Amino acid sequence: MEISSVSVDVNGKSNNRFPLSLYFKLANQLIKQAKVFRDERNIIDLCTILERYCRLVSKIPQHSSYSTYSVQEKLHHNKVHQELTTELENLKSQLSHGFRTQKDQEVYNERKVENGGAEETKIQSSTINVNCVTQSSPFPVLTFIQSVPEAVQLSHIAASDSGDGQSQSSCQDVHISVRLMEDFLELARDNTNKDLETCGVLGAFLKNGIFYITTLIIPKQETTSSSCQALNEEEIYAVQSEHSLFPLGWIHTHPSQSCFMSSIDLHTQYCYQLMLPEAVAIVMAPTDSTRNYGIFRLSDPGGTTVLKECQERGFHPHKEPSDGSPIYEDCSNVYVNPNLRFEIFDLR
C-alpha cells in the first residue's frame, strides 16, 4: 500500500521534506490526546503526551516554511505551548510525590489535612479495568456493527502466533476484534479473486491508557497485485475527525503473496508510527498456508532509523538496523477483545 501522507520526527529536528501543515496537524492531534488523559486524570500518560507536544512545537520554528505560515496558527500554538509547559511542570511536581492520578493528589491532600500536615509518601494508584465498547454512530456508509457478547474475554496475540519478532513493550496496549479483520477480508474478496490488493485505515479511541480499534475505513483506491494507493484521503480525515478517532494504523491484503512487509509497506508504516508509536500494520495473506495474517510494527529505534534515513521510493532493499534488531517485528501488546464493537465505513 502506498499513501500520500508523510511523517514527522517528533524527537528530532524539523524535517523540511515534510510540509509544515503536517507538524501543526500532529500538534493538534497531541492536544486532543492530552485531553483524553486529562479527563481520565491519568497523570503519567498525560505527562508523556505533553512532553511529546512541547518537544514537537519547539522544533517547528526551525522549519524552512515557518516564516511564511499562518500567523494565527503560530500564535495559537505559542500560547498553548506556554500553557502546557506550565501544566507539565506542575504534573512533574505531583509525580515527584508518587502520584499517578489526580485522584491520588486529592487523597494525598485530604490525608495531609487529617494528619496535620504530615505527608503520605506512598499513594496506591487505581486499577485500570478493561472497558466494554458499546457505542457507535450512524453513518451512511456503515456496513457492519458487531454484536457485543456478555462477558469480556481477552486473547493475547503473542509473538509466537505471528512470527519470531518481539514488539516494543513501551507502547500502550491495543485491543482489536478478530471479526473486524475477517470482515475486511470478506469485503476484499472480489479484489482478492482478481489478484488485486485492498487497503483500509484503522481508527481507534483511547481510554484508560488503552487504544481500542473500533473503526475500519476502506477508502477509494487504485490497486494492483502488489500495491494499493489510497485516494481522496480528505474523506478518510473527515471520518476520523467526525468520530474523534486516532489513526492507529492500517490493514491490507496480499492476495497471492506470503505474509510479510514489503519495502513500500515499511515506508507506509513509518508514516503512521511516527504519528503514533502504537500504530500497527495488519497484513492479511489468505493464500499463505503457514500464516494468513500478521500484526506488525517497525522496530524502534532500529527500524525507524533505517526508514528515516531512506530516500528511495518504490520497491527496494533496506539495510539492516545497526543495533542488530529486525527492521520490523510482531506486536506483543495487541489483544483480541470479543466485546469490542466496531464500524466499517466503505467509501469506495
C-alpha positions as CSV (number, residue, x, y, z in Angstrom):
1,M,0.0,0.0,0.0
2,E,1.2,3.5,-0.8
3,I,-0.2,6.6,0.8
4,S,0.5,10.3,0.2
5,S,0.7,11.1,3.9
6,V,4.2,12.0,5.3
7,S,5.9,11.6,8.6
8,V,7.3,13.7,11.3
9,D,10.2,13.1,13.7
10,V,8.8,14.3,17.0
11,N,12.0,13.5,18.8
12,G,14.5,15.3,16.4
13,K,14.8,18.3,14.2
14,S,12.1,19.6,12.0
15,N,12.4,17.7,8.7
16,N,11.9,20.0,5.7
17,R,11.0,17.1,3.5
18,F,7.5,17.3,5.1
19,P,5.1,20.2,4.9
20,L,4.7,22.4,7.9
21,S,1.0,21.8,7.9
22,L,1.6,18.3,9.0
23,Y,3.6,19.4,12.0
24,F,0.6,21.6,13.1
25,K,-1.8,18.7,12.4
26,L,0.2,16.4,14.6
27,A,0.4,19.1,17.3
28,N,-3.4,19.3,17.3
29,Q,-3.6,15.6,17.5
30,L,-1.4,15.6,20.6
31,I,-3.5,18.3,22.2
32,K,-6.5,16.1,21.6
33,Q,-4.8,13.0,23.0
34,A,-3.7,15.0,26.1
35,K,-7.3,15.9,26.7
36,V,-8.2,12.3,26.9
37,F,-5.6,11.6,29.6
38,R,-6.6,14.8,31.4
39,D,-10.2,13.7,31.5
40,E,-9.1,10.3,32.8
41,R,-6.9,12.1,35.5
42,N,-4.1,9.9,34.2
43,I,-1.0,11.9,35.2
44,I,1.7,9.7,33.9
45,D,0.4,9.3,30.4
46,L,-0.6,12.9,30.3
47,C,3.0,13.9,31.1
48,T,4.2,11.7,28.2
49,I,1.9,13.4,25.7
50,L,2.7,16.9,27.0
51,E,6.4,16.2,26.6
52,R,5.8,15.0,23.0
53,Y,3.8,18.1,22.3
54,C,6.4,20.5,23.8
55,R,9.2,18.8,22.0
56,L,7.5,18.9,18.7
57,V,6.4,22.6,18.9
58,S,9.9,23.7,19.9
59,K,11.2,22.2,16.6
60,I,8.5,23.8,14.4
61,P,10.3,27.3,14.1
62,Q,13.3,25.5,12.6
63,H,11.2,24.6,9.5
64,S,12.1,26.5,6.3
65,S,8.5,27.4,5.7
66,Y,7.8,28.7,9.2
67,S,8.1,32.4,8.3
68,T,5.5,32.1,5.6
69,Y,3.0,30.1,7.6
70,S,-0.3,31.3,9.1
71,V,0.4,33.9,11.9
72,Q,-2.8,32.8,13.6
73,E,-1.7,29.2,13.7
74,K,1.7,30.1,15.1
75,L,0.2,32.4,17.8
76,H,-2.3,29.7,18.8
77,H,0.4,27.1,19.3
78,N,2.8,29.5,21.1
79,K,0.0,30.3,23.6
80,V,-0.9,26.6,24.0
81,H,2.8,25.7,24.3
82,Q,3.2,28.1,27.2
83,E,0.1,26.8,29.0
84,L,1.0,23.1,28.5
85,T,4.6,23.7,29.6
86,T,3.3,25.1,32.9
87,E,0.9,22.2,33.3
88,L,3.7,19.8,32.6
89,E,5.9,21.3,35.3
90,N,3.1,21.1,37.8
91,L,2.4,17.5,36.9
92,K,6.0,16.5,37.3
93,S,5.9,18.0,40.7
94,Q,3.0,15.7,41.6
95,L,4.9,12.7,40.2
96,S,7.8,13.5,42.5
97,H,5.4,12.8,45.4
98,G,4.5,9.4,43.8
99,F,1.1,10.4,42.4
100,R,-0.2,8.5,39.3
101,T,-3.6,10.2,39.0
102,Q,-5.2,13.4,40.1
103,K,-7.3,11.3,42.4
104,D,-4.1,10.3,44.2
105,Q,-3.3,14.0,44.6
106,E,-6.8,14.7,46.1
107,V,-6.4,11.7,48.5
108,Y,-2.9,13.0,49.4
109,N,-4.3,16.5,50.2
110,E,-7.1,15.0,52.3
111,R,-4.7,12.8,54.3
112,K,-2.3,15.7,54.7
113,V,-5.0,17.8,56.4
114,E,-6.1,14.9,58.6
115,N,-2.6,14.3,59.7
116,G,-1.9,17.9,60.5
117,G,0.4,18.4,57.5
118,A,2.3,15.1,57.6
119,E,3.0,13.9,54.1
120,E,2.0,10.4,52.9
121,T,4.9,9.0,50.9
122,K,3.1,6.2,49.1
123,I,-0.2,6.5,47.2
124,Q,-1.6,3.5,45.5
125,S,-2.9,4.1,42.0
126,S,-6.3,3.0,41.0
127,T,-6.6,-0.2,38.9
128,I,-7.4,0.2,35.2
129,N,-10.1,-2.2,34.1
130,V,-10.9,-3.3,30.6
131,N,-14.0,-1.4,29.4
132,C,-16.6,-2.8,27.0
133,V,-17.0,-0.6,24.0
134,T,-20.7,-0.3,23.2
135,Q,-21.3,3.0,21.5
136,S,-21.3,3.6,17.7
137,S,-22.5,6.4,15.5
138,P,-24.8,6.0,12.4
139,F,-23.2,6.9,9.1
140,P,-24.5,6.4,5.5
141,V,-21.7,4.0,4.6
142,L,-21.9,1.9,7.7
143,T,-21.6,-1.8,6.6
144,F,-21.4,-3.7,9.9
145,I,-21.6,-3.4,13.7
146,Q,-20.5,-6.4,15.7
147,S,-22.9,-7.5,18.5
148,V,-21.5,-7.4,22.0
149,P,-21.1,-10.7,23.9
150,E,-22.0,-10.8,27.6
151,A,-18.6,-11.4,29.1
152,V,-15.1,-9.9,28.5
153,Q,-12.6,-12.5,27.4
154,L,-9.3,-11.1,26.1
155,S,-6.9,-13.2,24.0
156,H,-3.3,-12.0,23.8
157,I,-1.8,-12.1,20.2
158,A,1.6,-13.3,21.2
159,A,4.7,-13.1,19.0
160,S,4.7,-16.9,18.7
161,D,1.3,-16.6,16.9
162,S,2.6,-14.3,14.2
163,G,6.4,-14.7,13.9
164,D,9.6,-14.6,15.8
165,G,9.9,-10.9,16.5
166,Q,9.2,-9.0,19.7
167,S,7.3,-5.8,19.8
168,Q,8.3,-2.8,21.9
169,S,7.0,-3.1,25.4
170,S,6.9,0.7,25.9
171,C,3.8,1.0,23.7
172,Q,0.4,1.2,25.2
173,D,-1.9,-1.9,24.8
174,V,-4.2,-2.1,21.7
175,H,-7.5,-4.0,21.6
176,I,-8.9,-5.2,18.3
177,S,-11.7,-7.6,17.2
178,V,-10.8,-10.6,15.0
179,R,-14.2,-10.2,13.4
180,L,-13.0,-6.8,12.1
181,M,-10.1,-8.5,10.2
182,E,-12.4,-11.3,9.0
183,D,-15.0,-8.8,7.7
184,F,-12.3,-6.8,5.9
185,L,-11.1,-9.9,4.2
186,E,-14.7,-10.6,3.1
187,L,-15.1,-7.1,1.7
188,A,-11.8,-7.6,-0.1
189,R,-12.9,-10.9,-1.6
190,D,-13.7,-9.6,-5.1
191,N,-10.3,-7.9,-5.4
192,T,-8.5,-10.9,-3.9
193,N,-10.1,-13.2,-6.5
194,K,-8.7,-10.9,-9.2
195,D,-5.3,-10.9,-7.5
196,L,-5.7,-7.2,-6.5
197,E,-4.7,-5.7,-3.1
198,T,-7.2,-4.0,-0.9
199,C,-6.3,-1.5,1.9
200,G,-8.1,0.1,4.8
201,V,-7.3,2.6,7.6
202,L,-7.8,1.7,11.3
203,G,-9.4,4.2,13.7
204,A,-9.2,4.0,17.5
205,F,-10.2,5.8,20.6
206,L,-8.2,6.0,23.8
207,K,-9.5,5.2,27.2
208,N,-7.6,4.5,30.4
209,G,-4.3,4.1,28.6
210,I,-5.7,1.5,26.1
211,F,-6.3,2.0,22.4
212,Y,-9.5,0.4,21.1
213,I,-9.6,-0.1,17.4
214,T,-13.3,0.5,16.7
215,T,-13.4,1.7,13.1
216,L,-12.3,0.4,9.7
217,I,-12.3,2.9,6.9
218,I,-11.9,1.5,3.4
219,P,-11.1,4.4,1.1
220,K,-11.4,4.8,-2.6
221,Q,-8.3,3.2,-4.0
222,E,-6.2,2.2,-7.0
223,T,-4.9,-1.4,-6.8
224,T,-2.6,-3.8,-8.5
225,S,-1.4,-7.3,-7.5
226,S,1.4,-5.8,-5.4
227,S,0.3,-2.3,-4.5
228,C,-2.7,-0.2,-3.3
229,Q,-2.9,3.5,-3.5
230,A,-5.5,5.3,-1.2
231,L,-7.3,8.1,-3.0
232,N,-9.4,11.1,-1.7
233,E,-7.7,11.0,1.7
234,E,-9.7,14.0,2.8
235,E,-12.7,11.6,3.1
236,I,-10.6,9.5,5.5
237,Y,-9.7,12.5,7.6
238,A,-13.4,13.6,7.6
239,V,-14.5,10.3,9.2
240,Q,-11.6,10.3,11.7
241,S,-12.5,13.9,12.7
242,E,-16.2,13.4,12.9
243,H,-15.8,10.4,15.2
244,S,-12.8,11.7,17.1
245,L,-10.6,8.8,16.1
246,F,-6.8,8.3,16.3
247,P,-5.2,6.9,13.2
248,L,-3.9,3.7,14.7
249,G,-2.5,2.1,11.6
250,W,-3.7,0.3,8.5
251,I,-4.7,-3.1,7.1
252,H,-4.2,-4.5,3.6
253,T,-4.2,-7.8,1.7
254,H,-1.5,-9.8,0.0
255,P,-3.9,-11.7,-2.3
256,S,-1.3,-14.1,-3.8
257,Q,1.8,-13.4,-1.7
258,S,3.0,-14.5,1.7
259,C,2.5,-12.6,4.9
260,F,5.3,-10.1,5.1
261,M,6.0,-6.3,4.9
262,S,7.3,-5.1,1.6
263,S,9.6,-2.0,1.3
264,I,6.7,0.1,0.3
265,D,4.7,-1.2,3.3
266,L,7.6,-0.3,5.6
267,H,7.5,3.4,4.4
268,T,3.8,3.5,4.9
269,Q,4.1,2.1,8.4
270,Y,6.8,4.7,9.2
271,C,4.4,7.4,8.4
272,Y,1.8,6.0,10.8
273,Q,4.2,5.0,13.5
274,L,5.8,8.4,13.9
275,M,2.4,9.9,14.3
276,L,1.5,7.3,17.0
277,P,4.1,4.8,18.2
278,E,1.3,2.3,18.8
279,A,0.2,2.3,15.2
280,V,0.0,-1.2,13.7
281,A,0.3,-2.7,10.2
282,I,-2.0,-5.7,9.6
283,V,-1.2,-7.9,6.6
284,M,-3.9,-10.4,5.5
285,A,-2.5,-13.1,3.3
286,P,-5.3,-15.6,2.6
287,T,-3.2,-17.8,0.3
288,D,-0.3,-18.2,2.8
289,S,-0.8,-21.7,4.2
290,T,1.6,-21.1,7.1
291,R,0.5,-17.7,8.3
292,N,-2.6,-15.9,7.0
293,Y,-2.2,-12.7,8.9
294,G,0.4,-10.7,10.8
295,I,0.2,-7.6,13.0
296,F,3.5,-5.7,12.7
297,R,5.4,-2.6,13.7
298,L,8.8,-1.2,12.8
299,S,11.4,-1.9,15.5
300,D,12.4,1.2,17.4
301,P,14.9,2.6,17.2
302,G,16.4,0.2,14.7
303,G,13.8,0.0,12.0
304,T,12.5,3.6,12.4
305,T,16.1,4.9,12.0
306,V,16.6,2.9,8.8
307,L,13.3,4.3,7.3
308,K,14.0,7.8,8.5
309,E,17.3,7.8,6.5
310,C,16.0,6.0,3.4
311,Q,15.4,8.4,0.5
312,E,14.3,5.7,-2.1
313,R,10.8,5.0,-3.4
314,G,9.2,2.1,-5.0
315,F,10.3,-1.5,-4.2
316,H,13.9,-1.5,-3.0
317,P,16.1,-3.3,-0.4
318,H,16.8,-1.7,3.0
319,K,20.0,-2.1,5.1
320,E,19.9,-3.9,8.3
321,P,19.4,-1.9,11.5
322,S,22.7,-1.1,13.2
323,D,21.5,-2.4,16.6
324,G,21.0,-5.9,15.2
325,S,17.2,-5.9,15.5
326,P,14.9,-6.8,12.7
327,I,13.6,-3.9,10.6
328,Y,10.1,-4.8,11.6
329,E,8.6,-7.2,14.2
330,D,5.4,-8.6,15.5
331,C,3.3,-6.7,18.0
332,S,3.2,-8.2,21.5
333,N,0.8,-5.7,23.1
334,V,-2.2,-6.4,20.9
335,Y,-5.2,-8.2,22.4
336,V,-8.3,-9.7,20.8
337,N,-11.4,-8.3,22.6
338,P,-14.7,-10.1,21.7
339,N,-16.6,-7.3,23.5
340,L,-15.3,-4.7,21.1
341,R,-18.0,-3.2,18.9
342,F,-16.9,-1.7,15.6
343,E,-18.0,0.1,12.5
344,I,-16.9,-0.3,8.9
345,F,-17.0,2.7,6.5
346,D,-16.7,1.6,2.9
347,L,-16.0,4.8,0.9
348,R,-15.3,3.1,-2.4
